[in-house]
């Protein structure tokens, strides 16, 4: 009977402490693993969101350039482009200014309606980094623009951006003309640690005819 009593006495305090310690370590390791997986998932989600935002921004620039047009009724340059010097840039820098027949949202038969807008792309220095803004001003008459200007953020956290323009013979860092558009525009941008290239051939480039 003494041997039977010894066999059914249960766990000792030391055994319980060891078991609880092992359980605590296991739970802590599992929690840390879950936190690491959550952090990695959040980082991946943020990276995907940033990439999607950059792709969207580059598509907007591409769409505006593809519909760029010249104007014979304007005394101002029909296209201005400049490669910025980010190191010596002030608070703002104009990099693109041109006219474009952008599609206007609508319903039914007006969905594909296009109007002429003056498009301006400017860089701005902020505490969060360099940002790219687009300003859209509808053209309501010959050589006139409406006061209703719409500015929006296109890209942020830009680390480097380079522009070049095909003038018909060479790639140049600056372009300005009252008569014609460049044949093409090339933009190379670095943001979020990645480089994003964009090259657009303008359908109306090198044309002196107004649209």
C-alpha positions as CSV (number, residue, x, y, z in Angstrom):
1,X,0.0,0.0,0.0
2,X,2.9,2.4,0.7
3,X,4.2,1.8,-2.9
4,X,0.8,2.5,-4.3
5,X,0.4,5.7,-2.4
6,X,3.8,7.0,-3.6
7,X,2.8,6.3,-7.2
8,X,-0.4,8.3,-7.0
9,X,1.0,11.3,-5.2
10,X,0.9,13.6,-8.4
11,X,3.4,16.3,-9.5
12,X,5.9,17.9,-7.2
13,X,6.3,21.7,-6.9
14,X,9.5,21.6,-8.9
15,X,7.9,19.7,-11.7
16,X,5.0,22.2,-11.8
17,X,7.4,25.2,-11.9
18,X,9.4,23.6,-14.8
19,X,6.3,22.8,-16.7
20,X,5.0,26.4,-16.3
21,X,8.3,27.8,-17.3
22,X,8.3,25.8,-20.5
23,X,4.7,26.8,-21.2
24,X,5.6,30.5,-20.6
25,X,8.6,30.3,-22.9
26,X,6.5,28.6,-25.6
27,X,3.7,31.2,-25.4
28,X,6.2,34.0,-25.5
29,X,8.0,32.6,-28.5
30,X,4.7,32.2,-30.3
31,X,3.7,35.7,-29.5
32,X,7.0,37.1,-30.7
33,X,6.6,35.0,-33.9
34,X,3.1,36.4,-34.4
35,X,4.3,40.0,-33.9
36,X,7.1,39.4,-36.4
37,X,4.7,38.0,-39.0
38,X,2.3,40.9,-38.4
39,X,5.2,43.5,-38.8
40,X,6.4,41.8,-41.9
41,X,2.8,41.7,-43.3
42,X,2.3,45.4,-42.5
43,X,5.6,46.3,-44.1
44,X,4.7,44.3,-47.2
45,X,1.3,45.9,-47.4
46,X,2.8,49.4,-47.0
47,X,5.3,48.6,-49.8
48,X,2.6,47.3,-52.1
49,X,0.5,50.4,-51.4
50,X,3.5,52.7,-52.1
51,X,4.2,50.8,-55.3
52,X,0.6,51.1,-56.4
53,X,0.6,54.8,-55.6
54,X,3.8,55.4,-57.7
55,X,2.4,53.4,-60.6
56,X,-0.8,55.4,-60.5
57,X,1.2,58.7,-60.4
58,X,3.3,57.7,-63.3
59,X,0.2,56.7,-65.2
60,X,-1.3,60.1,-64.6
61,X,1.8,61.8,-66.0
62,X,1.9,59.5,-69.0
63,X,-1.8,60.1,-69.7
64,X,-1.4,63.9,-69.6
65,X,1.7,63.8,-71.9
66,X,0.0,61.5,-74.4
67,X,-2.8,64.1,-74.8
68,X,-0.5,67.1,-74.8
69,X,-1.4,69.6,-77.6
70,X,0.1,72.9,-78.9
71,X,-1.9,76.2,-79.2
72,X,-1.6,78.7,-82.0
73,X,-3.8,81.2,-80.1
74,X,-1.5,81.5,-77.1
75,X,1.4,83.9,-76.7
76,X,2.8,81.8,-73.9
77,X,5.1,78.8,-74.3
78,X,3.0,75.7,-75.3
79,X,5.5,73.4,-73.5
80,X,8.0,74.1,-70.7
81,X,10.1,71.4,-69.2
82,X,13.1,71.4,-66.8
83,X,15.4,68.9,-65.2
84,X,15.4,69.9,-61.5
85,X,18.5,70.2,-59.3
86,X,17.2,68.8,-56.1
87,X,20.3,69.7,-54.1
88,X,19.9,73.4,-54.8
89,X,16.2,73.5,-55.2
90,X,14.1,76.1,-53.3
91,X,10.8,75.3,-51.7
92,X,9.2,74.7,-55.1
93,X,10.4,74.0,-58.6
94,X,8.4,73.8,-61.9
95,X,9.4,70.7,-63.9
96,X,6.5,70.5,-66.5
97,X,4.0,72.9,-67.9
98,X,1.9,72.2,-71.0
99,X,-1.6,72.0,-72.5
100,X,-3.5,68.7,-72.6
101,X,-6.9,67.5,-73.7
102,X,-7.7,65.4,-70.7
103,X,-10.8,63.2,-70.5
104,X,-13.5,64.7,-68.3
105,X,-15.5,62.3,-66.1
106,X,-19.2,62.1,-66.8
107,X,-22.1,59.8,-67.5
108,X,-23.7,58.7,-70.7
109,X,-22.8,60.5,-73.9
110,X,-20.5,62.9,-72.0
111,X,-18.2,60.2,-70.5
112,X,-15.6,60.6,-73.3
113,X,-15.8,64.4,-73.5
114,X,-12.4,66.1,-73.6
115,X,-11.5,69.6,-72.6
116,X,-8.3,71.6,-72.8
117,X,-6.4,72.2,-69.6
118,X,-3.2,73.8,-68.6
119,X,-1.2,71.2,-66.7
120,X,1.6,72.2,-64.2
121,X,3.8,69.7,-62.4
122,X,5.8,71.2,-59.5
123,X,8.2,69.7,-56.9
124,X,7.8,70.9,-53.3
125,X,10.2,70.4,-50.4
126,X,8.5,69.3,-47.1
127,X,9.5,67.8,-43.8
128,X,8.4,64.4,-45.2
129,X,10.6,64.8,-48.3
130,X,10.1,65.9,-51.9
131,X,6.6,65.8,-53.3
132,X,5.2,66.1,-56.8
133,X,2.0,68.1,-57.2
134,X,-0.2,68.6,-60.3
135,X,-2.2,71.7,-61.0
136,X,-5.0,71.6,-63.5
137,X,-6.5,74.9,-64.9
138,X,-9.3,74.6,-67.5
139,X,-8.9,76.7,-70.6
140,X,-12.1,78.6,-71.2
141,X,-11.1,80.8,-74.1
142,X,-8.3,81.9,-76.4
143,X,-5.2,82.6,-74.3
144,X,-7.4,82.6,-71.2
145,X,-7.6,80.2,-68.2
146,X,-10.2,79.8,-65.5
147,X,-9.4,80.8,-62.0
148,X,-10.7,77.4,-60.8
149,X,-7.4,75.6,-60.3
150,X,-7.3,72.1,-59.0
151,X,-4.1,71.0,-57.3
152,X,-3.4,67.4,-56.1
153,X,-0.6,65.4,-54.7
154,X,0.7,62.9,-57.3
155,X,3.8,61.4,-55.7
156,X,5.7,61.8,-52.4
157,X,9.0,60.7,-50.8
158,X,10.8,61.3,-54.0
159,X,14.6,60.7,-53.6
160,X,15.7,61.6,-57.1
161,X,14.0,62.6,-60.3
162,X,15.6,63.2,-63.8
163,X,13.9,64.6,-66.9
164,X,15.1,64.8,-70.4
165,X,13.4,66.0,-73.6
166,X,13.8,65.0,-77.2
167,X,14.0,68.2,-79.3
168,X,14.1,66.4,-82.6
169,X,17.8,65.9,-82.7
170,X,19.1,65.3,-79.1
171,X,18.0,64.6,-75.6
172,X,18.2,67.9,-73.7
173,X,17.6,68.7,-70.0
174,X,15.6,71.8,-70.7
175,X,12.8,72.5,-73.2
176,X,10.7,75.6,-73.9
177,X,8.8,76.5,-77.1
178,X,6.0,78.7,-78.1
179,X,5.4,76.7,-81.3
180,X,5.9,73.0,-80.8
181,X,6.1,70.2,-78.3
182,X,9.1,67.9,-77.8
183,X,9.1,64.6,-79.6
184,X,9.3,62.8,-76.3
185,X,9.8,63.1,-72.6
186,X,11.8,60.7,-70.4
187,X,11.4,60.6,-66.6
188,X,13.4,58.5,-64.2
189,X,12.4,58.7,-60.6
190,X,13.7,57.0,-57.5
191,X,11.2,56.7,-54.6
192,X,10.9,54.2,-51.7
193,X,14.3,52.7,-52.6
194,X,13.3,51.8,-56.2
195,X,13.8,53.4,-59.6
196,X,10.8,54.0,-61.8
197,X,11.4,54.8,-65.5
198,X,8.8,56.5,-67.8
199,X,9.3,57.3,-71.5
200,X,6.5,59.0,-73.5
201,X,6.5,59.9,-77.2
202,X,4.2,62.8,-77.7
203,X,1.8,62.3,-80.7
204,X,1.8,66.0,-81.5
205,X,5.5,66.4,-80.9
206,X,7.5,68.6,-83.3
207,X,4.2,69.8,-84.8
208,X,3.6,73.5,-85.3
209,X,0.0,73.1,-85.9
210,X,-2.4,74.1,-83.1
211,X,-5.0,71.8,-81.7
